[in-house]
Amino acid sequence: MATTLSSSPGESSRRASAIALTDTFQPRARTGRVKLWVAVIVVTVSLAGGLAWAAVRWSRAAQQLANIDVFTVVPRTFMVSLEEKGELKASNSTDIICEVEGRSTIIYLIPEGTAVKEGDLLVELASDQIEDRIRQDELKETNSITAYEAAQTELEIQRDKNASDIRKADLKIELNRLALEKYEKGDWEQALKDAQIDIQQATINLKRRTEEFQADKELRAKNFITKTEYDESYFNFKRSEWELEKANKALEVLETYTHVADSRQRESDLEEAIKERERIVKNADAEELKKVRSLEGKKKELDLIQDQLAKLRTQKEKCRIYAPTQGFVVYYAGRGGRRFFMSGDQIKEGATVHERQTLLSLPDTSEMMATVRVHEAKTDKLHIGQPVVVKVEGMPGQQFAGKVSKIAVLADSQNRWLNPDLKEYETEITLDPTDAPLKPGVTAYCQILVENVDDKLAVPVQAVYAKSGQRYVFREAAREVKPVAVTIGAVGTEWAEITDGLTGGEQILLAFTDQHKRLIPDAPPGPPRPYRAGMSQRVQGRPAADAMRAKSPSDKPDTPRPSSPHSRGADGYSHARTRTPPKSTSTP
């Protein structure tokens, strides 16, 4: 706590009396000078108090620095490992599951603990209801077979009828096509020839009648023929002209109207026959499709009944459960153990079980494994094949070797309702074969070897401080402490490897104060660093715990950090802090 220098009470009273007398008996012209002297005296006293407070603080800081231990940096050999707690399980354990739909009653159950071999009867379930359903479905199957066969016959009849209708339509098209060809190549040409013959005949007749009329006209002029004969000759001449005109008109009507009408009529008959065939084909296809769909429906109905019947027969077979392999019978107790089972849920004769319920398990204890749950911040240190040392609860002094055999791809969310932010990955460790009587469900303590660091420069993890993404240690040389940026390699529970920044023989502080941390230069401004799993948030370049501690009114600015029960180490995790360097199994 800061202290302030002050004068004695007697001296203060004398000074006050002198000032009062001066103010009373001196002229007013000297009042400003007296006030100036008073201000100078006050400033001098304040300065003396500040110097005294700084001296006390520096004395305390020097005393605290003297209590901080110093560590000499030398090469060391240490092991980086992960220590996790889990439980033993049988590597090969076969669960016996009820595969009968709905609920069933156990009418026979093999005693627990019985050693069985493959093919032995384990459980028998009641099958009366299944047998009743089988008899009902057999009757449905017979009716469905009859309906299916009738649908097949109807489809065959429809296909024959469709083929007959299409043949008739094809014949009609062929007849109309022949009629069109007959008209175009026969009837039309013949009618055209007849019209042309009539015109030629009328032309010849007109020529002959014209010559006769000219002759009769000359004879009449000479009165060689009578007027009646002349009129008759004139009439025959005119009739010949009319017959030629009639023949020409007949040819014109034949070419312009009759031929076009007859041709279009026959073409229309052919087109209608073709369209009629298309309609017949579409109708035939539709009728056939209806019969096919009806047949398919009958077939699906029959298949459904047969599948259901086969399923019921299979269900009846599954009412008798046989051992798929050898082992010891263990009644299933559920995830929570037997104490969580109600009396009606216990595996016993007369109990009711449901589909997919686990009834028994047949563990094979010849090969065991341990399962642990590793936090997501440590999964980067795991890989398949890592050696593991396992200690088992209840077997003191014994260790079992094993290897990491499986690492879960996704985080296990089994206990997420307790802690939504907790994400752990289930890891399996296969133990080497042993004659020890290991049992499933026993607690196992697993030490997973990450790597061995041989003869490398290392410092205790509590001696490393992180700021702005950089690691620092505080080096002491010639009674002067300076922060030194270092590069961290492998990090264990006690030691952190130094790959750059220090050399052998240098001395560093095992703890540091806020005064030491203020020696570290501030990082240049830049984008915020992304949050990494397992790392606490940074507040103003310091760990969050330090920032919160600095805001506390009871905090002392220069208090060393070794007294903290946990401190953030070089790897970003919390480690126990000690006043002296940890012991190492290797020789420095």
Protein Blocks (a to p, Z undefined) as FASTA:
>chain_A
ZZdddddfklmmmmmmmmmmmmmmpcfklmmmmmmmmmmmmmmmmmmmmmmmmmmmmmmm
mmmmmmpccddddddddddddddddddddfbacddddfbehjdddfbdcdehiacdehia
fbdcdfklmmmmmmmmmmmmmmmmmmmmmmmmmmmmmmmmmmmmmmmmmmmmmmmmmmmm
mmmmmmmmmmmmmmmmmmmmmmmmmmmmmmmmmmmmmmmmnopacfklmmmmmmmmmmmm
mmmmmmmmmmmmmmmmmmmmmmmmmmmmmmmmmmmmmmmmmmmmmmmmmmmmmmmmmmmm
mmmmmmmmmmmmmmmmmmpccdfbgcdddddebjnojklpcfklpccehiacdehiafbd
cddfkbccddddddfklmmmgcehiacddddehiahiacddddfbdcfbdcfklmmmmmm
bccddddddddddfbdcdehiacdddddfbdcehiacddfklpcceehiacddddeehia
cddddddddddfkbccdfbhpaehiacdfbdcfklmmmpccddddddddddehiacdeeh
iafklmmmmmpmkbcfklcfklpmbdcdfkopacdddfbdcddfbdZZ
